[in-house]
């Protein structure tokens, strides 16, 4: 699944994403349709469903069992183009504004009964240069998002789903639970993922977007990407340890301190308290547990405070942004780039390699369920399939 770019007749850029959708997964374009008009959420322009199906390319499979193959459907989605990954930030103000607006966008998705389930730097884009509040950071990739009728999904949390490095402790811990012990993935899991994204950026980068020097804390961050048992222990120690804030403040780049010392400390303490309450509720006697949806929800008493949770975290970022703006310097000039070569986001003159991408050579690969987890060579090409793109009559996309 490699997105590519195109332009319409007026020269406006778009992102074109095509992939093979598993038969049992909700199509991303349906969720993007529900998210139409939401600030900070990637906006779909058009889509094409059922371009081809893998079952039509298999030939004679009579000698195989009925469950030997799983059908996939080729789809294509055209979306508006934004900036590049948040890891390409160039100032404290820029990255805090992007994170703040991405969290607000997550809240907006929840209001439409959608939970993202894969918060990571790769899925948070910088908004276009000069974007208004609400559009300074953009959430993308609803590939594994799902609908919900409450502040939690109708899908159990699963350590195999998402990006290991940024998974919540409760999601990571599912490696050790039996199926009937696992509750649904909820919005607090995603809010905790935002904390891990923020901590990752704070420790692995300097305030100008260049890479930080390698030290003990940076090595600890890399261990968040290990197999779930070890990742859980390392992240639990980081979140619960009483001196973490002191160590982070000591090790972080000087450029972060004015705006982010208090933000980190309060964000960490808040997520630590919520995590402790989740663990307490998990291990309580659940003989009279309330059943909501497909399976019991152990955390309903905590999830009743949706607005309180979002308001507090967004307030922390608003306060930090004010401090950052009071001491901000002009963004360094550089070659404008984006995920697709757009000139909408300003980047450093020397490109920065995201650390998450470099971890592949140092740490065992992450189990990650996504809609492109079959090797491309096993999937038939759809280059000859006639297009039936759901595009407004006035729009013509040129690739």
C-alpha positions in Angstrom: 0.0 0.0 0.0 2.0 2.9 -1.3 0.1 6.2 -1.7 0.9 8.3 -4.7 -0.1 11.8 -5.7 -2.1 13.4 -8.5 -3.5 16.7 -9.5 -6.8 17.9 -10.8 -7.3 20.3 -13.7 -6.6 23.3 -11.5 -3.3 21.9 -10.2 -4.5 21.0 -6.7 -2.7 18.0 -5.2 -4.4 14.9 -3.9 -3.2 11.6 -2.3 -4.3 8.4 -4.1 -4.3 5.3 -1.9 -5.0 1.8 -3.2 -4.9 -1.5 -1.4 -6.5 -4.9 -0.9 -9.1 -4.9 1.8 -9.7 -8.0 3.8 -13.3 -9.3 3.5 -13.9 -9.0 7.3 -12.7 -5.4 7.7 -14.8 -2.2 7.4 -13.8 -0.2 4.4 -11.8 3.0 5.2 -13.9 5.0 2.7 -17.0 4.4 4.8 -15.4 5.8 7.9 -14.0 8.8 5.9 -17.5 9.5 4.6 -18.6 9.7 8.2 -15.7 12.0 9.0 -16.5 14.5 6.2 -16.1 18.1 7.4 -14.3 17.2 10.7 -11.4 19.6 11.3 -8.0 17.8 11.6 -9.2 14.6 10.0 -8.0 13.6 6.5 -10.8 14.5 4.0 -11.8 12.1 1.2 -12.5 13.4 -2.2 -13.7 10.2 -3.9 -13.3 6.4 -3.8 -13.6 3.3 -5.9 -14.9 0.1 -4.5 -14.6 -3.5 -5.7 -12.0 -2.9 -8.4 -11.1 -6.6 -8.2 -11.2 -9.6 -5.9 -8.4 -12.0 -5.1 -10.8 -15.0 -5.4 -11.1 -14.3 -9.1 -7.4 -14.9 -9.7 -6.9 -18.2 -7.8 -7.8 -20.8 -10.4 -8.6 -24.3 -9.3 -8.5 -24.5 -5.4 -10.7 -27.6 -5.1 -7.9 -29.5 -3.3 -7.6 -26.9 -0.6 -9.8 -26.6 2.5 -12.5 -24.0 2.5 -10.7 -21.7 4.9 -7.3 -21.9 3.2 -7.7 -18.6 1.4 -9.2 -15.3 2.5 -10.8 -13.0 -0.1 -9.6 -9.4 -0.5 -11.1 -6.6 -2.5 -9.1 -3.9 -4.3 -10.2 -0.4 -3.4 -8.9 3.1 -4.2 -9.4 6.3 -2.2 -8.5 9.9 -3.3 -7.9 12.3 -0.4 -6.8 15.9 0.0 -3.1 16.4 0.4 -1.6 17.9 3.6 1.9 18.3 5.0 4.4 15.6 5.9 4.7 13.4 9.0 4.9 15.2 12.4 8.5 13.9 12.8 9.4 16.6 10.2 8.6 19.5 12.5 10.9 22.5 12.7 9.8 24.3 15.9 8.2 23.7 19.3 5.1 25.7 18.3 4.6 23.7 15.1 4.8 20.2 16.8 2.7 21.2 19.8 0.0 22.7 17.6 0.0 19.6 15.4 -0.4 17.3 18.4 -3.0 19.5 20.0 -5.1 19.6 16.8 -4.7 15.8 16.2 -6.0 15.1 19.7 -9.0 17.4 19.0 -9.6 15.6 15.7 -9.5 12.3 17.6 -12.3 13.7 19.9 -14.2 14.8 16.8 -14.0 11.2 15.3 -15.3 9.8 18.6 -18.3 12.1 18.3 -19.0 10.3 15.0 -18.6 6.9 16.8 -15.2 6.2 15.3 -12.1 5.1 17.3 -8.8 5.3 15.4 -6.8 2.5 17.1 -3.4 3.3 15.5 -2.1 6.6 16.8 1.5 7.0 15.7 3.8 9.7 14.2 3.2 8.2 10.8 -0.5 8.9 11.1 -0.3 12.5 12.3 0.6 14.9 9.5 1.6 18.5 9.8 -1.1 20.8 8.5 -0.4 23.2 5.6 1.7 26.1 6.3 -0.4 28.8 7.9 -3.2 26.5 8.7 -5.9 27.7 11.1 -6.4 26.2 14.6 -7.9 22.7 14.2 -6.0 22.0 10.9 -2.4 22.4 12.1 -2.2 18.6 12.6 -4.2 16.1 10.6 -5.1 12.5 11.5 -4.8 10.0 8.6 -5.1 6.3 8.0 -8.4 4.9 9.3 -7.4 1.5 8.0 -7.9 -0.3 11.3 -10.3 2.3 12.8 -13.7 1.0 13.7 -17.2 2.2 14.6 -18.4 2.3 18.2 -21.7 2.9 19.9 -20.0 4.1 23.1 -16.6 5.4 24.1 -15.1 2.0 23.2 -15.0 -0.1 20.1 -17.0 -3.2 19.3 -13.6 -4.9 18.9 -11.4 -6.3 21.7 -8.1 -4.6 22.4 -5.3 -6.6 20.7 -1.5 -6.2 21.0 -1.2 -7.4 17.4 -3.2 -4.4 16.0 -1.6 -1.0 15.7 2.0 0.3 16.1 3.8 -1.4 18.9 5.9 1.5 20.0 2.9 3.7 20.8 0.4 1.1 22.1 -1.2 1.7 25.5 -0.2 -0.5 28.4 -3.7 -2.1 28.5 -3.4 -3.0 24.8 0.1 -4.3 25.2 -1.0 -6.4 28.2 -3.5 -8.4 26.1 -0.7 -10.7 25.2 -1.2 -12.2 28.7 -5.0 -12.3 28.8 -7.4 -14.9 27.7 -10.0 -13.7 25.2 -12.8 -13.5 27.7 -10.6 -11.3 29.9 -10.0 -8.7 27.2 -12.1 -5.6 27.1 -12.8 -3.4 24.1 -10.2 -1.0 22.7 -11.4 2.4 24.0 -10.6 6.1 23.5 -8.3 6.2 26.5 -6.0 3.6 24.8 -5.6 6.2 21.9 -5.1 9.1 24.3 -2.3 7.2 26.0 -0.9 6.6 22.5 -0.7 10.3 22.0 1.3 10.5 25.3 3.8 8.0 23.9 4.0 9.9 20.6 4.7 13.1 22.5 7.3 11.5 24.7 9.0 9.9 21.7 9.3 13.2 20.0 10.4 15.0 23.1 13.3 12.6 23.8 14.4 11.5 20.3 14.4 15.0 18.7 15.8 18.4 19.6 13.3 21.3 19.6 14.4 22.4 16.1 13.5 18.9 14.6 17.0 17.6 14.4 17.9 14.2 16.1 18.9 14.2 19.7 22.0 12.6 21.0 21.8 9.0 22.0 21.6 8.5 25.8 20.0 6.1 28.4 16.5 7.6 27.9 16.7 7.3 24.1 17.8 3.7 24.5 14.8 3.1 26.8 12.5 4.6 24.2 13.8 2.2 21.5 12.8 -0.7 23.8 9.1 0.4 23.5 9.3 -1.3 20.1 10.3 -4.8 21.4 8.0 -7.8 21.9 5.0 -7.1 24.1 6.2 -8.6 27.4 9.3 -6.5 27.4 7.7 -3.4 25.9 5.0 -3.4 28.6 7.6 -3.6 31.4 9.7 -0.8 30.0 6.7 1.5 29.4 5.1 0.7 32.7 8.3 1.7 34.5 8.6 4.9 32.5 5.0 5.9 33.2 4.8 4.9 36.9 8.3 5.9 38.1 8.2 9.0 40.3 11.5 10.4 38.9 10.7 10.0 35.2 9.7 13.7 34.9 13.0 14.8 36.6 15.0 12.5 34.3 13.2 13.7 31.1 13.6 17.4 32.1 17.3 16.8 32.7 17.9 15.0 29.4 15.5 16.9 27.0 16.9 19.5 24.6 17.1 22.9 26.1 14.7 24.2 23.5 11.9 22.1 24.9 12.1 23.2 28.5 10.2 26.5 28.5 7.1 25.0 26.9 7.2 21.3 27.6 8.5 20.6 31.1 5.2 21.2 32.8 3.3 19.7 29.9 5.2 16.4 30.0 5.0 16.1 33.8 1.2 16.8 34.0 0.4 14.6 30.9 2.5 11.8 32.3 0.9 12.0 35.8 -2.6 12.1 34.2 -2.1 9.1 32.0 -0.5 7.3 35.0 -3.5 8.0 37.1 -5.9 6.8 34.4 -3.8 3.7 33.8 -3.8 2.9 37.5 -7.6 3.3 37.6 -8.0 1.0 34.6 -5.9 -1.7 36.3 -7.9 -1.3 39.5 -11.1 -1.7 37.6 -9.7 -4.6 35.6 -8.8 -6.7 38.7 -12.0 -5.9 40.6 -14.7 -8.6 41.1 -16.7 -8.5 37.9 -19.4 -11.0 38.7 -22.0 -8.3 38.2 -20.3 -6.6 35.3 -22.5 -4.6 33.0 -22.6 -6.0 29.5 -22.5 -3.4 26.7 -22.2 -4.4 23.1 -20.7 -7.7 22.2 -18.8 -8.3 25.5 -18.4 -6.9 29.0 -17.0 -3.5 29.5 -14.9 -3.3 32.7 -14.2 0.4 32.4 -17.6 2.0 32.0 -17.4 4.1 35.2 -14.1 5.6 33.9 -15.3 6.1 30.3 -18.2 8.3 31.4 -15.8 11.2 31.7 -15.0 11.6 28.1 -15.2 15.4 27.9 -13.3 15.8 31.2 -10.4 13.7 29.8 -10.2 15.5 26.5 -10.6 19.0 28.0 -7.8 18.4 30.5 -5.3 17.2 27.9 -6.2 19.8 25.3 -5.9 22.4 28.1 -2.3 21.2 28.8 -1.4 21.7 25.2 -3.0 25.1 25.0 -1.0 26.3 28.0 2.2 24.8 26.5 1.5 26.5 23.2 1.1 29.9 24.9 4.5 29.4 26.6 6.1 28.3 23.3 4.7 31.3 21.4 6.0 33.7 24.0 9.6 32.4 23.4 9.3 31.2 19.8 11.8 32.0 17.1 11.0 32.1 13.3 10.9 28.7 11.7 14.2 28.0 9.9 14.0 28.2 6.2 14.5 25.1 4.2 13.2 23.1 1.3 9.4 22.7 1.5 8.5 19.1 1.4 5.6 16.8 2.3 4.6 13.2 2.4 4.1 13.4 -1.4 6.5 16.2 -2.3 4.0 19.0 -1.5 5.3 22.5 -0.8 2.9 23.1 2.0 5.1 22.2 5.0 8.5 23.7 5.7 11.2 21.2 6.6 14.9 21.5 7.6 17.3 22.0 4.7 18.8 18.5 5.5 16.2 15.8 5.5 15.7 14.0 8.8 15.3 10.2 8.8 12.4 9.3 11.3 13.8 7.2 14.1 10.8 4.8 14.0 11.9 3.8 10.5 15.5 3.1 11.6 14.5 0.7 14.4 13.9 -2.1 11.9 17.7 -2.8 11.8 18.1 -2.8 15.6 15.0 -4.4 17.1 12.8 -7.4 16.1 10.0 -6.5 13.7 6.6 -5.5 15.2 3.5 -7.8 14.6 1.2 -5.4 12.8 -2.1 -6.2 11.3 -2.8 -3.9 8.4 -4.7 -4.2 5.2 -1.5 -4.6 3.2 0.1 -7.5 5.2 0.2 -9.8 2.2 3.3 -9.5 0.0 2.5 -7.5 -3.1 3.8 -10.3 -5.3 0.9 -12.6 -4.1 -1.8 -10.1 -5.1 -2.9 -9.6 -8.7 -2.3 -6.3 -10.3 -5.4 -4.1 -10.9 -3.7 -1.9 -13.6 -6.0 -3.3 -16.2 -9.2 -3.0 -14.2 -11.6 -0.4 -15.5 -12.0 2.5 -13.1 -15.4 3.3 -11.5 -14.2 6.0 -9.2 -16.9 7.8 -7.2 -15.7 11.2 -8.3 -17.8 14.4 -8.7 -18.5 15.1 -12.4 -16.6 18.4 -12.3 -13.4 16.8 -11.1 -10.8 15.0 -13.2 -7.8 13.6 -11.4 -4.5 13.3 -13.4 -1.9 10.9 -11.9 
